């Protein structure tokens, strides 16, 4: 009996160890797949951001030249209508670039303390019209839902994109359930889901539909830009990638659960704040009729962008000195006949960057004001060069009014002391 009991215990222990080993193996496999997916999205985001930056340079020239021509040509000419059409297409392209920047987390956000329930309340009737009467929308909202620090316009975009995605998954009708809830994520849950966010207090938004669902191979690609299961011409493939970028840039995370024939659930987690304090975003745009005559040194390595920007400023009455790189700019500034009031420089240039040029300018010409320009966002430039701030900045592509108003604003204020963090 004793031998039989010992053998029984060994058999049970062996079976238990096999089950535990199989469980560990499955968890390791799932975690590996999550890491591979995360790394793939990061690489695609980096590539997408670079393409968007270069595309912004092209759009800056195209839109600027169109605005210059439209300002001088009679409105009733056929060529004027053609140029207006080019400008409209260019603006559509700029909106496409914004979606790419959203995925790569390089767009400019204006975060505020918002209550997601209030956003949903304001969008409820619009959502029903957008999704259609054949789909029932049910909202289950936590009455004590916390506030989150997000750009409200971008949060609305997330809600709309997920609503449209659910609608397209239910062509014959169905039900969309939108839920909000205060949740606490522990370390184990974050680890299991492969989240990049730390454990803590979050606001959860869930979007569940009764549509056709997705197989695992589709789920692994849905956040990639331009991936779509729709027929050609029926979708850009940027809806869910935009959602991904906005949530990630807002310091949140998300995941999807779906089974073919059983529907899909998207869950979004945004950091929850305990305070109800509101943050007001100050508007520094200044309206003024004064247009002081001044000398501007424009440094840009892209010939088309430099020449177009120079024309925009010259039309406003400024004297523009052009330089194709940092070395050329330093030679021009060394000429005593040139009394430069403002330096406008692209940040990313070969040999000498705009930041290095600005540092040297600040040392040799402390009275000259400096405006930084880039196709990347301010946040991306700060991250790349490890800066705490950039005092004055404008992102390409910019319109005629944007660049002219920014230059006027710069010239009317005092020279700012370069922050200690603003070094190469």
C-alpha positions, 0 to 999 in steps of 0.5 A: 500500500505504501509503495502504491501511495508513493507512486500515486503521489509521484504520478499526481506531482508529475501531471501537475508539473506538466500542466504548469509547464504547458501553462508557462509555455503558452504564456511565454508564447503569447508574451513573445507574440505581443513583443513582436507585434509591439516592436513591429508597430514601433518600426512602422511608426518610425518609418511612417513618421519619417515619410510624413516629415519629408511629405510635409516639405513637399506640401509646404512648397505646393500649398505656398505656391498655390496661395501666392498664385491665387492672390495675384490671378483673376478669379474667373480664369480657368487656370485659377480654378485649376490652382484652387483645385490643386490647393484643395487636394494639397490640403487633403494630403496634409490631413492624410499626413496628420493621420500618419503623424497620429499613428507615429505619435508625432502630432501636436496634442492640446490636452485638457482635463475632460470627462469621457462621459460628457464627450460621449453625451455630446456625441450620442445623437451624431453617433446614431446618425453616423452608424445608422438606424439598423445598429442599436447603440447602448451606452453603459456609463460609470456615474463616478467616472474620473477625468483624464488628460487628453485632447478632447478633439482627438478623443472624439476622433477615437470614438468616431473611428471605433464607431465606424469600425463597428458599423462596418463589421455589422453590415446587416445590423447589430448592437454596439455597446459603449462602456465606461468604468473606473478601473485599477490595473495591477502588475499581473494584468498589465504584464499579461496584456503586454501593456506599456503603461504602469499599474495604477488607476485608469478610465476604461472605455470599451466598444463591443459589437456583434459583428463578424469578428476577426481571426488572430492573423487579422487582429495582429495587423489591424493597428498598422497603417493602410491595413484594411479588410475592406474592398478597394476604394472603401477605406484608407486603412488609417482609422484604427492606426489613428486610434492607436497613435492617439491613445499611445501619445496620450499615455494610455494603452489598448487591446482588442479581443475578437472571435470570428462570428462572435463580435469584437471588443476594443478596450482603451485605458487612459490614466485617471486623475484624482483631482477635478482641476481643470487645465486651461490652454492659453492662447498666445495668438496675437492679433495686430495690424502692425507689420514692422519692416525687418530683416529676416535671415532664412536658413533652409536646405530645401531650395523649393521650401526656402524660395517659397517661404522667402516669397511669402515674407517678402510679400508682407514687406520683410527683407529676406536674406537666404542661406542654404545651410548653417555655414552660409548663414554664419557668413551672411550674419558676419557681414556688418551691412546686414542688420538681422532682426530674426533668424528662421532656421530649419532644425534638421540640416546636413553638417550643422543642425538648426539647433547648433546654428541657433546656439552659435547665433545666440552667443555671437548675436544675442539681440537676434530673435530665433524661430525654429522650423521642422516637418517634425512636431515640437515634441519629437524634436525635443525628444530626439535632441533631449531638450526640455523646451524650444522657445519658438517653433512652427511646424511645416507645412504652414500656411501664408497666414501662419508663417506671417503671423508667427514672424510678426509675433516674434518681432513684437516681443522681447528676445528670450533668454535661451534656456539651459536645456536648449543645448546640443 
